[in-house]
Amino acid sequence: MNDITKELQYITANPFKRKGKKELEKNRFIFSLSIDQNWFKTDVAKQIMEIAIDQNLLLDQGETIKANYDLNQIELTLDYKPDNEIIHKIKEINKSPQPQQPETNLLKNLKIPKKQKEKEIEKVIKEMKGFIDRETATLIVARKHGIKIDKEIEKTLRKTLTK
């Protein structure tokens, strides 16, 4: 097992072990890494979760995730902090070309300057104190401007905002 995999296991084991659960909601997992542990910003915590899923360390159960390794093999220490060099390597794993940003699709027909769209998205993220990602903020801005969004996305957005 390489250093990156070991570090990912240790990082991803923390939320489960600290909560005493074998399965966690994805947003609870991200919240634990970013707020409870104060190790990462929420977008980085989400990226780490996605990489761990891609690396088959976590099993994606839809709304929840589970560790795909024996959590009992991981010993937590109170003074542990993720290794920045390894975190950088972990983030490099996921540097493949990203799909088009949702705001370019959702907000492209909105008759306001691109800078204003960006400001509105950033304002929503700031108002939500960083607890939502850029995509969710874009949905909020789109809805605010009367743009129709898919019913399933709307349901997810409502669920996110009520937590």
C-alpha positions as CSV (number, residue, x, y, z in Angstrom):
1,M,0.0,0.0,0.0
2,N,1.5,3.4,-1.0
3,D,1.7,6.5,1.1
4,I,-1.2,8.2,-0.7
5,T,-3.5,5.3,-0.1
6,K,-2.5,5.1,3.6
7,E,-3.1,8.9,4.1
8,L,-6.5,8.7,2.3
9,Q,-7.5,5.8,4.6
10,Y,-6.5,7.7,7.7
11,I,-8.2,10.9,6.6
12,T,-11.4,9.1,5.5
13,A,-11.5,6.9,8.6
14,N,-11.6,9.9,10.9
15,P,-15.2,11.0,10.4
16,F,-16.5,7.4,10.8
17,K,-14.5,6.6,13.9
18,R,-15.2,10.0,15.6
19,K,-18.9,9.6,14.9
20,G,-18.8,5.9,15.9
21,K,-20.6,4.9,12.6
22,K,-19.9,2.7,9.7
23,E,-22.0,4.8,7.3
24,L,-22.3,8.6,7.0
25,E,-24.3,11.0,4.9
26,K,-22.0,12.6,2.4
27,N,-22.6,16.1,3.7
28,R,-21.9,14.9,7.3
29,F,-18.6,13.4,6.1
30,I,-17.5,16.6,4.3
31,F,-18.6,18.7,7.3
32,S,-16.5,16.5,9.6
33,L,-13.4,16.9,7.6
34,S,-13.8,20.7,7.0
35,I,-15.5,22.0,10.2
36,D,-15.1,19.3,12.9
37,Q,-11.5,18.5,12.1
38,N,-10.7,21.9,10.5
39,W,-8.4,20.1,8.1
40,F,-9.8,21.3,4.7
41,K,-12.1,23.8,3.1
42,T,-15.4,22.2,2.1
43,D,-14.5,22.0,-1.6
44,V,-11.3,20.2,-0.8
45,A,-13.0,17.8,1.6
46,K,-15.6,17.0,-1.1
47,Q,-12.8,16.4,-3.6
48,I,-11.0,14.1,-1.1
49,M,-14.3,12.1,-0.7
50,E,-14.7,11.8,-4.4
51,I,-11.1,10.7,-4.9
52,A,-11.5,8.1,-2.1
53,I,-14.7,6.8,-3.9
54,D,-12.8,6.7,-7.2
55,Q,-9.9,4.8,-5.5
56,N,-12.5,2.4,-4.1
57,L,-11.7,3.3,-0.4
58,L,-15.2,4.6,0.1
59,L,-18.4,3.0,-1.3
60,D,-20.9,5.5,-2.7
61,Q,-24.3,4.5,-1.4
62,G,-26.2,7.4,-3.0
63,E,-26.8,9.8,-0.2
64,T,-24.4,8.0,2.1
65,I,-20.9,6.6,2.0
66,K,-19.2,3.6,3.7
67,A,-15.5,2.7,4.2
68,N,-14.4,-0.1,1.9
69,Y,-11.7,-1.2,4.3
70,D,-11.5,-2.3,7.9
71,L,-11.9,0.8,10.1
72,N,-10.6,-1.1,13.1
73,Q,-7.1,-1.2,11.4
74,I,-6.9,2.6,11.7
75,E,-5.6,4.1,15.0
76,L,-6.6,7.7,15.5
77,T,-4.2,10.1,17.3
78,L,-5.3,13.4,18.7
79,D,-2.4,15.4,17.2
80,Y,-2.7,14.0,13.7
81,K,-2.8,16.6,10.8
82,P,-2.9,15.5,7.1
83,D,0.5,15.7,5.4
84,N,0.3,18.7,3.1
85,E,2.7,17.2,0.5
86,I,0.6,14.0,0.3
87,I,-2.6,16.1,0.2
88,H,-1.2,17.9,-2.8
89,K,-0.5,14.6,-4.5
90,I,-4.0,13.4,-3.7
91,K,-5.5,16.5,-5.2
92,E,-3.3,16.0,-8.4
93,I,-5.1,12.6,-8.9
94,N,-8.3,14.5,-9.7
95,K,-6.8,17.1,-12.1
96,S,-8.5,15.6,-15.1
97,P,-10.5,18.0,-17.3
98,Q,-13.6,19.1,-15.5
99,P,-17.0,19.3,-17.1
100,Q,-18.3,22.7,-18.0
101,Q,-19.1,24.7,-14.9
102,P,-22.8,24.6,-14.1
103,E,-23.1,28.4,-14.1
104,T,-22.2,28.5,-17.7
105,N,-25.1,26.2,-18.5
106,L,-27.7,27.5,-16.0
107,L,-26.9,31.2,-16.1
108,K,-25.8,31.6,-19.7
109,N,-29.1,33.2,-20.9
110,L,-29.3,35.5,-17.9
111,K,-29.0,39.1,-19.2
112,I,-26.5,40.3,-16.6
113,P,-22.7,40.7,-17.0
114,K,-20.6,37.6,-16.2
115,K,-18.8,39.5,-13.3
116,Q,-22.2,40.2,-11.7
117,K,-23.1,36.5,-12.0
118,E,-19.8,35.6,-10.3
119,K,-20.4,38.1,-7.6
120,E,-23.9,36.7,-6.9
121,I,-22.5,33.2,-6.7
122,E,-19.7,34.2,-4.3
123,K,-22.1,36.2,-2.2
124,V,-24.4,33.2,-1.7
125,I,-21.4,31.0,-0.8
126,K,-20.3,33.7,1.7
127,E,-23.8,34.1,3.2
128,M,-23.9,30.3,3.7
129,K,-20.5,30.6,5.4
130,G,-18.9,28.2,3.0
131,F,-21.2,25.3,3.8
132,I,-22.4,25.0,0.2
133,D,-20.3,24.4,-2.9
134,R,-20.2,26.5,-6.0
135,E,-22.7,24.3,-7.8
136,T,-25.3,24.7,-5.1
137,A,-24.8,28.5,-5.0
138,T,-25.3,28.6,-8.8
139,L,-28.6,26.8,-8.4
140,I,-29.7,29.3,-5.7
141,V,-28.8,32.2,-8.0
142,A,-30.6,30.6,-11.0
143,R,-33.7,30.1,-8.9
144,K,-33.5,33.6,-7.6
145,H,-33.6,34.9,-11.2
146,G,-36.5,32.7,-12.1
147,I,-34.6,30.2,-14.1
148,K,-36.4,26.8,-14.1
149,I,-34.2,24.0,-12.7
150,D,-34.9,20.3,-12.9
151,K,-37.3,19.0,-10.2
152,E,-34.8,16.5,-8.9
153,I,-32.2,19.3,-8.6
154,E,-34.8,21.5,-6.9
155,K,-35.5,18.7,-4.4
156,T,-31.8,18.3,-3.6
157,L,-31.4,22.0,-3.2
158,R,-34.3,22.2,-0.8
159,K,-32.8,19.3,1.2
160,T,-29.4,21.0,1.3
161,L,-30.8,24.3,2.5
162,T,-32.9,22.8,5.3
163,K,-30.0,20.9,6.9
